[in-house]
Amino acid sequence: MELIQGNLSVADYSAKFEALCVFSPHYNPVEAEEDKCVKFESGLRPDIKQLIGFSEIRDFPTLM
């Protein structure tokens, strides 16, 4: 799963990310919430990633 935000809005990127997570069992269990957040952040554009990177949000709905 190598999705990157690129020119997508954060909302569109989030929707695609969630749609692709269905196919990756690693990101579906509750125990994988932190991994899912880290993966989501890694695909964000650098300017957005810089704004949220230091907050280390590990609750996916909050992060989105």
C-alpha positions as CSV (number, residue, x, y, z in Angstrom):
1,M,0.0,0.0,0.0
2,E,1.9,3.0,-1.3
3,L,-0.9,5.6,-1.5
4,I,0.3,9.2,-1.4
5,Q,-1.8,12.3,-1.2
6,G,-0.3,14.2,-4.1
7,N,-2.9,16.7,-5.4
8,L,-5.8,15.1,-3.6
9,S,-7.6,17.0,-0.8
10,V,-7.1,15.5,2.6
11,A,-10.8,14.3,2.5
12,D,-10.2,12.5,-0.8
13,Y,-7.0,11.0,0.4
14,S,-8.7,9.8,3.5
15,A,-11.5,8.2,1.5
16,K,-9.1,6.4,-0.7
17,F,-6.9,5.3,2.2
18,E,-10.0,3.9,4.0
19,A,-11.1,2.1,0.9
20,L,-7.7,0.5,0.4
21,C,-7.4,-0.5,4.1
22,V,-10.2,-3.0,3.5
23,F,-7.7,-5.0,1.4
24,S,-5.0,-4.9,4.0
25,P,-5.9,-7.0,7.1
26,H,-2.9,-5.5,9.0
27,Y,-4.7,-2.2,9.3
28,N,-8.1,-3.4,10.2
29,P,-7.9,-4.7,13.8
30,V,-8.3,-2.2,16.7
31,E,-4.8,-3.1,17.8
32,A,-3.4,-1.7,14.5
33,E,-4.8,1.8,15.1
34,E,-1.3,3.2,15.7
35,D,0.2,1.6,12.6
36,K,-2.8,2.8,10.5
37,C,-2.2,6.4,11.7
38,V,1.5,6.2,11.0
39,K,0.9,4.8,7.5
40,F,-1.8,7.5,6.8
41,E,0.6,10.3,7.9
42,S,3.4,8.9,5.8
43,G,1.4,9.5,2.6
44,L,0.4,13.1,3.4
45,R,2.0,15.9,1.5
46,P,5.1,17.2,3.4
47,D,3.5,20.6,4.3
48,I,0.5,18.9,5.9
49,K,2.7,16.2,7.5
50,Q,4.8,18.9,9.1
51,L,1.8,20.5,10.7
52,I,0.5,17.3,12.4
53,G,3.6,15.2,12.7
54,F,4.7,16.4,16.1
55,S,1.3,15.8,17.7
56,E,1.6,12.0,17.3
57,I,-2.2,11.5,17.0
58,R,-2.8,7.7,17.3
59,D,-6.6,7.7,17.1
60,F,-7.5,7.4,13.4
61,P,-10.8,9.3,13.4
62,T,-9.1,12.2,15.3
63,L,-6.2,12.2,12.9
64,M,-8.5,12.4,9.8
